Amino acid sequence: MKTQKLLTTISLSFVMLISLNVNAQEFDKMDNSTMDRAYYPSNAPKRTFEKTDEAKKLAEPKIRVTYSRPAKKGREVFGKLLKFGKAWRVGANESTEILFVNDVTFGGKDIKAGRYSVIIIPTENEWTLKLNTELDGWGNYGYDETKDIASVSVPVTKSDKEIENLSIALYKASENTVNLKIGWDTTIAEFPITVK
């Protein structure tokens, strides 16, 4: 009887020790480059506050971009920190990802609704944005150009003001066209997406 109680006590102690060990898992530290999202339409995350069902329906998300926002911190970004002609994940940490809720046209190609990673090849005068099917990567380490499915090259423009943190916005440029606007430091590029 004493042996059975001792074994039960040891077993319970072992289970409690394992439970404590599992609960002792640390949270990741706060990252310097915070994760953010851009939506089209921009009020999509707040659509529940719309007053009418019609307004709520119009605010349903069509496109979402999830990205991390590195800071310039006095560095020369394009041509130095980010080498011209080299693939860039468009941010920091995890690869930037775009979600199309419905089918779209990008770079003259029909793109099915779904998730894609975004890669940019910057040069001094233009950026080429590539949609890629490889997901959940870290930086450019998982970038496989054979998984590119579409690309668009656009000229860059200069911002009057310095953009400290990488910023992304989606906005209606014209009927059925949404522009994906990306800016950092003093460089801005806008990529057209045809929504259906």
Phi, psi and chi 1 to 4 in degrees:
 res  aa     phi    psi   chi1   chi2   chi3   chi4
   1 MET       -  -43.9 -169.3   71.5  163.0      -
   2 LYS   -63.7  -37.2  -78.4 -172.9  172.7 -175.4
   3 THR   -65.6  -41.0  -56.6      -      -      -
   4 GLN   -66.1  -40.9 -171.5  174.5    5.9      -
   5 LYS   -64.2  -40.6  -81.0 -173.3  176.6 -178.7
   6 LEU   -63.8  -43.1 -178.7   60.7      -      -
   7 LEU   -65.2  -39.0  -74.1  173.9      -      -
   8 THR   -64.1  -44.5  -58.0      -      -      -
   9 THR   -62.4  -43.9  -57.6      -      -      -
  10 ILE   -63.8  -43.1  -69.9  171.5      -      -
  11 SER   -62.2  -45.1  -64.3      -      -      -
  12 LEU   -64.1  -40.8  -74.8  173.3      -      -
  13 SER   -62.3  -40.8  -63.2      -      -      -
  14 PHE   -64.1  -44.2 -177.7   71.1      -      -
  15 VAL   -63.3  -43.0  167.8      -      -      -
  16 MET   -65.1  -38.4  -72.4  176.2   61.2      -
  17 LEU   -63.8  -43.0 -176.1   60.7      -      -
  18 ILE   -63.9  -42.6  -71.0  173.8      -      -
  19 SER   -61.9  -42.9  -63.7      -      -      -
  20 LEU   -63.5  -40.1  -73.8  174.1      -      -
  21 ASN   -64.2  -41.6 -154.1   12.5      -      -
  22 VAL   -64.1  -44.0  168.7      -      -      -
  23 ASN   -72.4  -14.2  -69.2  -28.4      -      -
  24 ALA   -81.5   -2.1      -      -      -      -
  25 GLN   -55.8  130.5  176.2   64.6   38.5      -
  26 GLU   -82.3  149.5  -62.4  -68.6  -34.9      -
  27 PHE   -77.0  149.2  -70.5  108.2      -      -
  28 ASP   -65.0  148.3  -73.3  -18.6      -      -
  29 LYS   -71.4  154.8  -68.2 -179.1  179.1  160.0
  30 MET   -61.1  132.1 -178.4   78.8  168.5      -
  31 ASP   -85.0  147.2 -164.1  -77.1      -      -
  32 ASN   -66.9  -31.4  -69.4  -28.4      -      -
  33 SER  -102.8   96.3  -60.2      -      -      -
  34 THR   -67.8  149.7   57.6      -      -      -
  35 MET   -85.4  143.6 -171.1  172.5  -78.3      -
  36 ASP  -143.7  172.3 -156.7   -8.6      -      -
  37 ARG  -137.2  144.4  -77.0 -168.7  165.1  156.3
  38 ALA  -117.5  140.7      -      -      -      -
  39 TYR  -125.2  152.6  -73.6   89.0      -      -
  40 TYR  -127.2  123.6  177.5   76.5      -      -
  41 PRO   -68.4  157.3   23.3  -28.7      -      -
  42 SER   -64.1  -23.8   60.7      -      -      -
  43 ASN   -89.0    9.6   62.8  -25.2      -      -
  44 ALA   -53.8  -44.9      -      -      -      -
  45 PRO   -67.5  -17.0   -0.5    3.6      -      -
  46 LYS  -109.0   19.1  -61.4  175.3 -176.7  170.8
  47 ARG   -63.8  -24.7   64.9 -170.7  176.0  -81.5
  48 THR   -65.6  -17.1   55.4      -      -      -
  49 PHE   -87.0   -6.6  -60.2  109.9      -      -
  50 GLU   -65.1  149.3  -65.5  -68.0  -16.0      -
  51 LYS   -81.8  -28.5  -56.9  -69.6 -175.6 -143.3
  52 THR  -120.4  159.0   67.0      -      -      -
  53 ASP   -62.6  -36.5  -71.6  -18.3      -      -
  54 GLU   -63.6  -43.7 -178.6 -178.2   -9.1      -
  55 ALA   -65.3  -38.1      -      -      -      -
  56 LYS   -63.6  -41.7  -73.0  177.6 -174.4  176.9
  57 LYS   -64.7  -43.2 -179.3  122.1  179.2   91.4
  58 LEU   -63.5  -26.7  -71.7  171.7      -      -
  59 ALA   -90.1    0.9      -      -      -      -
  60 GLU   -61.5  138.7  -73.0  179.3   -1.7      -
  61 PRO   -65.4  138.9   20.2  -27.5      -      -
  62 LYS  -110.8  -35.3  -46.0 -107.1 -178.8  -39.2
  63 ILE  -140.5  141.5  -56.7  172.0      -      -
  64 ARG  -138.5  134.0 -178.2 -174.9   74.1 -154.9
  65 VAL  -117.5  128.1  178.6      -      -      -
  66 THR  -112.7  126.1  -56.1      -      -      -
  67 TYR  -153.9  161.0   67.0  108.0      -      -
  68 SER  -100.6  149.3  -69.2      -      -      -
  69 ARG  -113.9   83.8  -57.9 -174.6   68.0 -178.0
  70 PRO   -66.5  155.4   26.2  -34.0      -      -
  71 ALA  -100.5  151.6      -      -      -      -
  72 LYS   -68.4  -44.6  176.7  174.7  167.0   33.8
  73 LYS    50.8   43.0  -64.4 -178.5 -178.7  175.9
  74 GLY    76.3    1.1      -      -      -      -
  75 ARG   -83.4  155.5  -59.2  174.7  -70.3 -175.8
  76 GLU   -85.3  114.0 -173.1  175.9  -20.5      -
  77 VAL   -80.2  -63.7  175.8      -      -      -
  78 PHE   -87.9  125.4  -63.6  101.8      -      -
  79 GLY    97.5  -20.9      -      -      -      -
  80 LYS  -116.6  -76.0  -68.7  -76.4 -174.1  176.1
  81 LEU   -60.1  -47.1  177.7   64.5      -      -
  82 LEU  -108.2  114.9  -60.6  172.9      -      -
  83 LYS   -72.7  136.4  -54.6  -66.2 -175.3 -147.1
  84 PHE   -63.7  138.7  -71.5  135.0      -      -
  85 GLY    83.5   -1.2      -      -      -      -
  86 LYS  -108.4  145.4  -59.4  -75.9 -173.9 -173.7
  87 ALA   -62.0  139.3      -      -      -      -
  88 TRP  -131.6  137.5  171.5   44.0      -      -
  89 ARG   -76.8   -1.1   66.9 -176.2  137.6 -163.9
  90 VAL    64.0   61.5 -164.6      -      -      -
  91 GLY   140.8 -142.1      -      -      -      -
  92 ALA  -138.0  166.8      -      -      -      -
  93 ASN    61.6 -124.2  -53.5  -31.4      -      -
  94 GLU   -63.0  155.2  -65.3   93.2  -28.4      -
  95 SER   -62.6  142.9  -59.4      -      -      -
  96 THR   -68.9  140.3  -68.7      -      -      -
  97 GLU  -127.0  138.7 -178.8 -178.2  -70.2      -
  98 ILE  -116.3  138.3 -167.5  164.2      -      -
  99 LEU  -115.7  124.2  167.4   70.0      -      -
 100 PHE  -103.2  118.7  -61.1  119.8      -      -
 101 VAL   -71.7  -33.9  175.0      -      -      -
 102 ASN  -123.7  167.6  -59.0  -57.3      -      -
 103 ASP   -59.7  145.6  -64.1   -8.7      -      -
 104 VAL  -136.2  173.7  -60.0      -      -      -
 105 THR  -117.8  129.8  -58.8      -      -      -
 106 PHE  -139.1  125.8 -176.7   79.8      -      -
 107 GLY    62.4   31.3      -      -      -      -
 108 GLY    77.3    5.3      -      -      -      -
 109 LYS  -114.4  142.5  -66.7 -171.2  176.3 -178.5
 110 ASP   -76.2  125.8  -68.5  -27.6      -      -
 111 ILE  -115.0  126.7  -54.6  -61.9      -      -
 112 LYS   -70.4  150.4  -67.4  -72.2 -175.1 -165.7
 113 ALA   -54.5  141.2      -      -      -      -
 114 GLY   151.4 -172.4      -      -      -      -
 115 ARG  -100.5  140.1  -63.6  168.0   48.0 -147.7
 116 TYR  -142.7  150.0  -57.2   91.6      -      -
 117 SER   -87.4  155.8   62.6      -      -      -
 118 VAL  -116.0  126.9  176.2      -      -      -
 119 ILE  -124.9  139.4  -61.4  -68.0      -      -
 120 ILE  -122.8  137.9  -74.7 -175.6      -      -
 121 ILE  -107.5  103.5  -48.8  -66.8      -      -
 122 PRO   -87.2  144.2   29.5  -30.8      -      -
 123 THR  -127.9  178.0   67.1      -      -      -
 124 GLU   -63.1  -34.6 -169.7  172.1   -2.1      -
 125 ASN  -109.5  -17.0  -61.5  -47.5      -      -
 126 GLU  -151.1  158.4   74.1  174.3   16.5      -
 127 TRP  -119.7  142.4  -73.7    2.7      -      -
 128 THR  -110.8  121.1  -60.8      -      -      -
 129 LEU  -100.2  130.0 -173.6  150.6      -      -
 130 LYS  -117.5  134.7  -61.1 -179.7  176.1 -152.8
 131 LEU   -91.6  135.6  -66.0 -179.5      -      -
 132 ASN  -134.3  145.2 -170.4  -78.4      -      -
 133 THR   -86.5   -8.0   57.8      -      -      -
 134 GLU   -76.6  122.3 -174.6   67.5   32.4      -
 135 LEU  -113.6  162.3  -62.1  170.3      -      -
 136 ASP    57.8   40.7  -57.4  -46.1      -      -
 137 GLY   -93.8  174.1      -      -      -      -
 138 TRP  -117.8  115.8 -172.9  -91.5      -      -
 139 GLY    61.8 -143.2      -      -      -      -
 140 ASN   -96.7    2.5  -65.9  -23.1      -      -
 141 TYR   -62.3  -32.5  -60.5  106.7      -      -
 142 GLY   -97.0    5.3      -      -      -      -
 143 TYR   -68.6  124.4  173.6   54.9      -      -
 144 ASP  -125.7  105.6  178.2   -6.9      -      -
 145 GLU   -62.5  -17.6   63.8 -176.1   31.6      -
 146 THR   -70.9  -12.2   66.1      -      -      -
 147 LYS   -99.0    6.9  -64.6 -176.8  178.3  179.7
 148 ASP   -67.0  136.2  -69.6  -16.6      -      -
 149 ILE  -116.7  -15.3   58.5  165.8      -      -
 150 ALA  -164.8  154.2      -      -      -      -
 151 SER  -150.2  154.4   68.9      -      -      -
 152 VAL  -139.9  134.8  169.6      -      -      -
 153 SER  -109.1  133.5  -64.5      -      -      -
 154 VAL  -135.9  152.3  -61.8      -      -      -
 155 PRO   -71.7  150.3   23.5  -29.6      -      -
 156 VAL   -92.3  155.8  -64.6      -      -      -
 157 THR  -121.9  165.5   58.9      -      -      -
 158 LYS  -103.7  138.2  -68.0  -63.6  173.7 -170.1
 159 SER   -87.3  143.4  170.6      -      -      -
 160 ASP   -68.6  -29.5  -65.4  -22.1      -      -
 161 LYS  -114.7  147.3  -64.2 -179.4 -179.9  178.0
 162 GLU   -71.6  133.0 -171.4  174.6  -86.6      -
 163 ILE   -99.6  105.1  -56.8  163.4      -      -
 164 GLU   -64.9  -48.6  176.0   62.6   22.2      -
 165 ASN  -107.8  138.8  -71.5   81.9      -      -
 166 LEU   -47.4  133.3  172.7   73.9      -      -
 167 SER  -133.5  141.3  -63.3      -      -      -
 168 ILE  -130.4  137.4  -65.7  179.0      -      -
 169 ALA  -138.5  153.8      -      -      -      -
 170 LEU  -123.3  130.2  -67.9  156.5      -      -
 171 TYR  -148.8  156.1   71.0   92.4      -      -
 172 LYS   -74.8  116.6 -176.3  175.2 -177.9  175.9
 173 ALA   -90.4  -34.8      -      -      -      -
 174 SER  -164.4 -179.3   63.1      -      -      -
 175 GLU   -58.0  124.2 -167.5   62.1   35.7      -
 176 ASN    67.3    9.3  -61.1  -35.1      -      -
 177 THR  -122.5  124.7  -58.6      -      -      -
 178 VAL  -112.3  132.4  172.6      -      -      -
 179 ASN   -96.8  133.8  -84.9    7.4      -      -
 180 LEU   -94.1  109.4  169.0   60.4      -      -
 181 LYS  -103.8  125.4 -178.8  177.4 -178.3  178.5
 182 ILE  -124.6  129.0  -57.0  170.9      -      -
 183 GLY  -139.5  142.7      -      -      -      -
 184 TRP  -159.7  144.2 -164.1   18.7      -      -
 185 ASP    61.9 -114.2 -165.8   -7.6      -      -
 186 THR  -122.0   18.6   56.4      -      -      -
 187 THR  -110.6  135.6  -57.3      -      -      -
 188 ILE  -132.3  139.4  -64.8  173.2      -      -
 189 ALA  -135.5  144.0      -      -      -      -
 190 GLU  -128.6  127.3  -59.9 -167.5   34.8      -
 191 PHE  -115.1  124.3  -59.6   90.2      -      -
 192 PRO   -79.3  138.9   28.3  -31.7      -      -
 193 ILE  -126.3  125.7  -58.7  164.6      -      -
 194 THR   -91.2  118.2  -56.6      -      -      -
 195 VAL   -94.4  146.9  -66.7      -      -      -
 196 LYS  -108.4      -  -60.7  178.4  179.5 -176.9
